[in-house]
């Protein structure tokens, strides 16, 4: 590995350190998004970037992303869908179907790539950046598609975190109803926490229902990842058949299957069984570790995006993100209104 490539990787790590610090100063903008924008800012300030340096940022964007997703698996717990989180399960599953349906329908009308539709749909219905990063690795999305999807999700996530606590009071939602709204319709966990903190202050409460529902929602990333993997293998198999290549199903699976997902799922199983609890500090390590690696990866992705592209080619994905965000928000509001007695 040459010095320029190594320097690029080190720079992405340094950006992740800065972004993590800045992310910790507030709850609205997560470190991964900050890392992405710092990478973009540096790219747009520097006139040109050396080929070897670019290969280093590409390495960071791919390898750190994969490692981060594996660590993210250790933060997921199948038990999160039990208890009060289970009451939200029908809504969460419906929102998954709705988000992807809207993403593909509207995306087709806007002539947005299928990969971008998948990323925006997954980010809107599951957990923002983590879902985008995970799905991007499975479907082999381009770095530009990741950046556009992240930006689209980020803008409306911030809007939701700022508006929902006040909207809840304006339309007379109960504490439980707000918990469902914030937990099911705000993407990033930090944004959910920020919205819930604001709501608690406004209403002199100490509720954590929104976070509980958000954790149950994040656990469904496992289901979405499995479905995405199956579809990716099927699509590749069909492509091989259409091109006349004589490749067996087994060979196709070996060729395109994202094997890191197996480790990702294995980590989730181990966490569900409570084995990581036997190691002091492991929960904190995995939680901070996966976010740091994804932040470093997105810093690398940022080195591929020019601002002019973001405000031209990125406009349609942002519109798409607004449509999926609105669909999930409306669906959630209707659910908590119709099933008010069920929610309690």
BELZI-V469183 format. One record per backbone hydrogen bond with DSSP energy under -0.5 kcal/mol. NH is the residue of the N-H (numbers start at 0). CO is the residue of the C=O. Records with the same first field share a line. If there is no record, write none. Layout:
# BELZI-V469183
NH->CO  CO
This chain:
# BELZI-V469183
5->1
6->2
7->3
8->4
9->5
10->6
11->7
12->8
13->9
14->10
15->11
16->12
17->13
18->14
19->15
20->16
21->17
22->18
23->19
24->20  21
25->22
29->27
33->29
34->30
35->31
36->32
37->33
38->34
39->35
40->36
41->37
42->38
43->39
44->40  41
45->41
53->49
54->50
55->51
56->52
57->53
58->54
59->55
60->56
61->57
62->58
63->58  59
64->59
65->61
66->62
67->63
68->64
69->65
70->66
71->67
72->68
73->69  70
74->71
75->72
79->76
80->77
81->78
84->81
85->82
86->82  83
87->83  84
88->85
91->87
92->88
93->89
94->90
95->91
96->92
97->93
98->94
99->95
100->96
101->97
102->98
103->99
104->100
105->101
106->101  102
107->103
108->104
109->105
110->106  107
111->106
116->112
117->113
118->114
119->115
120->116
121->117
122->118
123->119
124->120
125->121
126->121
127->122
129->126
131->127
132->128
133->129
134->130
135->131
136->132
137->133
138->134
139->135
140->135
145->141
146->142
147->143
148->144
149->145
150->146
151->147
152->148
153->149
154->150
155->151
156->152
157->153
158->154
159->155
160->156
161->157
162->158
163->159
165->162
166->162
167->163
168->164
169->165
170->166
171->168
172->167
177->173
178->174
179->175
180->176
181->177
182->178
183->179
184->180
185->181
191->187
192->188
193->189
194->190
195->191
196->192
197->193
198->194
199->195
200->196
201->197
202->198
203->199  200
204->199
211->207
212->208
213->209
214->210
215->211
216->212
217->213
218->214
219->215  216
220->217
221->218
223->219
224->220
225->221
226->222
227->223
228->224
229->225
230->226
231->227
232->228
233->229
234->230
235->231
236->232
237->233
238->234
239->235
240->236
241->237
242->238
243->240
244->239
246->244
251->247
252->248
253->249
254->250
255->251
256->252
258->256
260->257
261->258
262->258
263->259
264->260
265->261
266->262
267->263
268->264
269->265
270->266
271->267
272->268
273->270
274->269
275->269
276->273
277->274
278->275
279->277
281->278
284->280
285->281
286->282
287->283
288->284
289->285
290->286
291->287
292->288
293->289
294->290
295->291
296->292
297->293
298->294
299->295
300->296
301->297
302->298  299
303->300
304->301
305->303
308->305
309->305
310->306
311->308
312->308
313->308
314->311
316->312
317->313
318->314
319->315
320->316
321->317
322->318
323->319
324->320
325->321
326->322
327->323
328->324
329->325
330->326
331->327
332->328
333->329
334->330
335->331
336->332
337->333
338->334
339->336
342->338
343->339
